[in-house]
Amino acid sequence: LKGIGPTYMDKTGRNGLRVGDIESPDFMSLYQNLKKKHLKLLEIYPPIDFDLEAEEEKWMTCLETLKSLKKVDGEYFVNQALSNGQSILAEGAQGSMLDIDFGTYPFVTSSNTVTSGVCNGLGVAPSKIGEVIGITKAYCTRVGSGPFPTEQDNETGEFLRKEGAEFGATTGRPRRCGWIDIPQLKYTIMLNGVTQLVVTKIDVLNNFDQIEAGILYKCDEGGTDELPYDLVGNELTVCYDSFPGWQTDLDNATSYEDLPANAQTFIEKLEGLLQVPITMVSTGPERKKLIRKEALVG
């Protein structure tokens, strides 16, 4: 029962434990009931060698530490801060195409990863959300299985993986890589109400003489820039636009004007296709490599 899925299974089954429950006099009863359920589920699978008592002991020790910390009612805490005029930055942890409702189902996570997740995650009203900053790489990646229309399962994908260090932070598993996907970006911009966009890792494209961008899908009904309902089952052909590369490093670029002309053209073409202001681009992993750009649309 690894991963976040079993946790959300408990939540939607309305028998999961919440942080506030650790102070409840009924906590051990709730815990024992949930443990019994989990052990029953494990009977479905091949035997697993683990020491339940040892794991429980570590967990209970952690709970004692948790009890010693100050706890707040998050929804009241956040809304009071907003009422006091404070600014709050909510950061999403996963890509929009992993959203349980609007992502590439069933190859998704167990929660809402789009902007609406801020509302049900923090307990704030949709009207309280102001600026929505979307972040995308200058190319496309995916971890694990699932549809990937612009994937480059070839030398191009391998080069993107190497240059972008596209390996899982925890497992070291290589990420799948491909060209930027405009229909998917338009879709996620729409879902999230993105008001400005940040394009990262343009330096990964430094050595390409030609850079591709998937701009349309061809499917049974013809060309479209909209995602089909069943992205998993559809046989899609991607139509690409090609842009000249800049074939130079960007180490000395400290302003947008310092970027090569072809790099600026690429960014501005993306901005025109997406019809959302691109306000920052990054040319490396360091904070100083984040370059501000004046919006051309919006």
N, C-alpha and C positions, 0 to 999 in steps of 0.2 A: 504494500500500500504506500508506494512512494509518490512524491510529487504533490501538487496542489489539488489534483482532482479528488482524492478521497476526502480532503478537508471540506471542499465545496459540496461533496455528497452529503456529509454530515450537516452542513449548513442548510441545504435545501430540504433535507430530511427532518430538519428542526430538532435535531438531537445533538448538535455540535456544542462544544464548550466554548464560552466566551471569556474574555479577560475578567469581566466583572463577576463571573461565577466563582472565582477562586476565593472570594470573601464570603460566599454563601455557606450557611451551615449544612446545606445539602450537597456540597461539592463532591464529597467522596462517593455519595450514592450516585450522582450524575456521572462521575468518572467511571465507576464500576460498571454501570449499565452500558456506557459507550465502549469500554474495554471488552466487555462480553460480546458486543456486536462485532467489533473488529476481529476478535479471535475466531468468531464464527465464519467471517468472510475469508480469513486466512486458510480455513480448512479446504476451500475450493482449490487452492494452489498447492504445488509440490511443497514438501516440508522445508521450512526455513530454520536455519540454525542461529538462534539468538537467545540471549539470557534476559527474559522479561523482567525479572526482579532487579537485575543490575540497571537496566534501562529506566525502570520506574524510579529507582533510588536517585539517579541523576536528575530525572525530570522533576521529582518532588523537591529536590534541593534548589533547582532553578526557580520553582514556584515560590519558595520562601524568599528568594532574592526579589522576585517580582512583587511580592506582597509588601516589601519594605519600601518600594518606590511610590512616589506620589502619583495618584491616578486622577484623571479628570474625565468628565463627560465630554467627549470630543466634539459633538455637534454644538453644544453650548459654548465651549471654549473657542471654537473657530468663528462662530457667528458673533460672539461678543467682540472678538478681535476686529472683525469686519465693521461692526457698529462703531468701534472706536477709531475707525479710519485707517487701520493697519492694512498693509499690503500682504497678501498671502500667495506664495508660489506653490502650486501643486504640480508634481512631476510624475508623468506616467512611466511605468516600468517596462511595458511591452508594446510591440507594434500594433497598429489599428487592425491589421488583417488577422490578428490573433483574437479579436473580439468574439465572445461566445455567440453573439447574435448576428453580427455583421461581417465577421471574418470568413476565412476559407473553411467553413464548417465541413466535416468534423475535425479538420486539422487546426484546432484552435485551443486556447486556454479555457479556464472555467469561469472567467469573469469578464466584465465590460472594460475594455482597454481604451475605448474612445472617451471623448470629453465627458459624456454622461456619467462615467465612472467617478468623476469628481463629486457629483451630487450624491450618489448613493454610497460613496466611500467616506466622504467627510460630513455629509448631512447639511449641505448648503443648497439653496434654491438655484435653479438654472439662471435666473435673472441676476444672480450675484457674480456670475462668471463674466469677466471683462475680456482682456486680451487672450487669444489662443495662439500660442507659438508652436507651429509644426516643425518637426525636425526630420530631415531625410538625408540619407547618403546620396552622393552623386552617382551611385550605381545601386544595385539591388542585391539583398542577401536574404537567405532563409535558413533556419536551423531545422534539421530533421525533415520528415515527410511532408507532403502537401503540394498543391499546384504552384507552379512557378513559371508563368508564361515566357518571361524574358531570360530564363536561365541559360547560361553558357557552359554546358557540360563538355568543355574542350580546353584548349590552351588559353583562351581568353579568360574563362572562368578561373582557371588555375592561377593565372597571372594576377587577377583581381584579388584572389584569396591570399596570395603571397604578399603583394604590395600593401594590402589593407589589413594584414595580420588577422584574417577572418577565421579565427578558431575559438571555440567555446571557452569562456573564461574559467569554467569549473571543470569541464570534461576534456577540454582540448580538442573536441570533435570539430573537424573542418566544416565551415559553413558553405552552403551552396551560394554561388555568385552569378550575377548576370547584369545586363544593362538596366538602366533606370526605366521604370514602367509608368508612363504618363497616365493611362486609364486608371490604374490603381491609386496613383497619387491624387488625381482629380476626385476619385471616390472618397478617399480618406479626408481630403480637404473639405468636401461637402459634409461628411458625417460629423466632423469635429468642429465645423464653423471656424476653420483656421483663418486668422486675420493677418498673420505674417509667417514667413517660412525661412528656416535656416537650412542651408545646404552644406553638409559636412564632407570631409575627406575628398575634396576635389584633387588633392595632390596625388591620390592613388591613380588618377588618370594621366599623370604627367607624361608617360612614355608612349601613349597611343598616338599613332598618326591619324586615325579616324576614331571617333567616339559615337556610339549608337544610342538612340533613345527610342524605345517602343512607344508609338503614338496611337496606334489603332489595333484592335483585334479583328481578325477575319474568322467568322464562324458560319454556321449553316445559314443564318439570315443575312449575311453580308458583313461589311465593315462597320465597326462601332467603337466608340470610346467609352462605352458603358460596360461594367462587369456583368456577365451573364449570371443568372440565379445559381446555376450549377457550374461553378468554375472548375470543380473537380472532374465532372463527367464530360465537359465540353472539350472537343478537339479544336484548339485554337491555333491559328497562325498569326504571328505578330508582324505588323507593318512597322518598319523602322525609318527614322530620319537619321541621316549621317551628318556629323559635324567635324570640321578639321580640328585635330589636336594641337597642343601647344609645344609638346616635346621639349620641355625645359622644367627644371625644378622651380619651386615657388618659395624657397627658403628666405629670400630677401624681400618678399612682398609683405609690407606692413599696412598698406592701404589698398582699396579696391583698384585704384588707378595704377598700382604697381603690378597688377596681374597682367599676363600676356593678353593681347587683343583677342585671341581665339578663346581663351578661358572666359573673358568677359562676354564674348558673343554666346558661348554655350550657356552661361548662367542667364543671360537676358532672353535667350530663346526659350529656356525652361519657364522663365517668368511669364512670357507671353502665352505659352501653351497652357499654363496652369491658372493664369489670371488671378494670382495672389502675389502680394509684394514679397520679394526675397530681400531680406534686410541684413543677413549675415551669411558669410561663407567661411569655412575653415580650411586651412592649408596644412594642418598637422595636429597632433594630439595635445600640444601645449595650449594653455589659455591665451597666450600672446599670439597664437596663430589664428585666432578668431577675428575676422575682418568685417567691419561694418560696411554696409552698402546702402546707397540711397535707392528707395523703391521707385520703380518705373511704372507700376500699375497700382490701382487701388486708390 
